[in-house]
Amino acid sequence: KATHVKASHMAEPSHSPPENWTPACVRVMNELMAVREAVPFNTPVDVQRYPTYPDIVDMPIDFGTIRHKLCDKSYEDIEQ
């Protein structure tokens, strides 16, 4: 005989990040940056070489800058 559990009795999954989320994000960035296909995204675009880039991309960001900001604790929360 199958046992049915009502959803109201099941624990809600936690959607909030762990209190110290920064180290986990740094690890993810390190792993992502190690992927060969990610190399073009690891450093900022050279605007001397691609002068129209700022006209095309409003808020440029690269993986290296994100990792640096994570290490410097520049992000106040995980949503940034």
PECORHU-V720630 format. One record per backbone hydrogen bond with DSSP energy under -1.0 kcal/mol. CO is the residue of the C=O (numbers start at 1). NH is the residue of the N-H. E is the energy in kcal/mol with one decimal. If there is no record, write none. Layout:
co=CO nh=NH e=E
co=CO nh=NH e=E
//
This chain:
co=6 nh=9 e=-1.8
co=7 nh=10 e=-1.3
co=21 nh=25 e=-1.9
co=22 nh=26 e=-2.5
co=23 nh=27 e=-2.2
co=24 nh=28 e=-2.0
co=25 nh=29 e=-2.6
co=26 nh=30 e=-2.6
co=27 nh=31 e=-2.3
co=28 nh=32 e=-2.7
co=29 nh=33 e=-2.9
co=30 nh=34 e=-1.1
co=32 nh=35 e=-1.3
co=35 nh=38 e=-1.8
co=36 nh=39 e=-1.2
co=38 nh=41 e=-2.4
co=39 nh=42 e=-1.6
co=41 nh=63 e=-2.9
co=46 nh=50 e=-2.4
co=50 nh=53 e=-1.9
co=52 nh=56 e=-1.2
co=53 nh=57 e=-2.8
co=62 nh=66 e=-2.2
co=63 nh=67 e=-2.7
co=64 nh=68 e=-2.6
co=65 nh=69 e=-2.6
co=66 nh=70 e=-2.3
co=67 nh=71 e=-2.6
co=68 nh=72 e=-2.1
co=69 nh=74 e=-3.1
co=70 nh=73 e=-1.2
co=77 nh=80 e=-1.3
//
